[in-house]
């Protein structure tokens, strides 16, 4: 199913991975959307990455705070689409 993205606001979450996140963002923008991109892993440090994999329960509060801050920052953006890439 094709979605018309012309003049749509897209809030996109994707991991940083060989610049794929920017390639996807650019294609969505080429189709006419305005895209705000966030690293779905909350820009983790090396230590954070270890904790996420081994002790995810310890990172839950940090991750929840990250998404709460995104919601606060983007409330005026009023996205039509929220897009997660995993």
C-alpha positions as CSV (number, residue, x, y, z in Angstrom):
1,X,0.0,0.0,0.0
2,X,1.4,3.4,-1.0
3,X,0.9,6.3,1.3
4,X,0.7,9.9,0.0
5,X,3.4,11.8,1.9
6,X,3.0,15.2,0.2
7,X,2.9,17.9,2.8
8,X,2.9,15.3,5.7
9,X,4.9,15.6,8.9
10,X,6.8,12.4,9.6
11,X,8.4,11.7,12.9
12,X,11.0,9.0,12.2
13,X,13.0,6.8,14.6
14,X,15.8,4.7,13.2
15,X,19.1,3.3,14.4
16,X,22.3,4.8,12.9
17,X,23.5,2.1,10.5
18,X,25.7,2.8,7.5
19,X,23.8,6.0,6.8
20,X,20.7,4.1,5.9
21,X,18.6,6.2,8.2
22,X,19.5,9.3,6.2
23,X,18.9,7.6,2.9
24,X,15.4,6.6,4.0
25,X,14.8,10.1,5.4
26,X,15.9,11.7,2.1
27,X,13.5,9.4,0.1
28,X,10.6,10.3,2.3
29,X,11.4,14.0,1.9
30,X,11.7,13.5,-1.9
31,X,8.1,12.3,-1.8
32,X,7.1,15.7,-0.2
33,X,7.2,15.1,3.5
34,X,8.9,17.0,6.3
35,X,10.9,14.6,8.4
36,X,12.3,14.9,11.9
37,X,14.7,12.0,12.5
38,X,15.8,10.6,15.9
39,X,18.2,7.7,16.7
40,X,15.8,5.1,18.1
41,X,18.5,4.0,20.4
42,X,18.8,7.4,22.1
43,X,22.3,8.2,20.8
44,X,23.8,5.6,23.2
45,X,27.4,5.7,24.4
46,X,29.4,2.5,24.2
47,X,28.6,1.8,27.8
48,X,24.9,2.4,27.2
49,X,25.0,-0.1,24.4
50,X,26.4,-2.7,26.7
51,X,23.8,-2.0,29.4
52,X,21.0,-2.1,26.9
53,X,22.0,-5.5,25.7
54,X,22.9,-7.0,29.1
55,X,20.8,-5.1,31.6
56,X,17.9,-3.6,29.7
57,X,15.9,-3.3,32.9
58,X,18.4,-0.7,34.2
59,X,18.1,1.4,31.0
60,X,14.2,1.5,31.0
61,X,14.0,4.9,32.8
62,X,16.6,6.5,30.6
63,X,14.8,5.2,27.4
64,X,11.4,6.4,28.7
65,X,12.8,9.8,29.5
66,X,14.3,10.0,26.0
67,X,10.9,9.4,24.4
68,X,9.1,11.8,26.8
69,X,11.6,14.5,25.7
70,X,11.0,13.8,22.1
71,X,7.2,14.1,22.6
72,X,7.8,17.5,24.3
73,X,10.1,18.7,21.6
74,X,7.8,17.6,18.8
75,X,4.4,18.6,20.1
76,X,4.3,21.7,17.8
77,X,5.4,19.6,14.8
78,X,2.2,17.6,15.1
79,X,3.3,14.5,13.1
80,X,0.9,12.8,10.7
81,X,3.0,9.7,10.6
82,X,5.3,8.2,13.2
83,X,7.7,5.8,11.5
84,X,10.0,3.3,13.4
85,X,12.8,1.5,11.6
86,X,14.4,-1.4,13.6
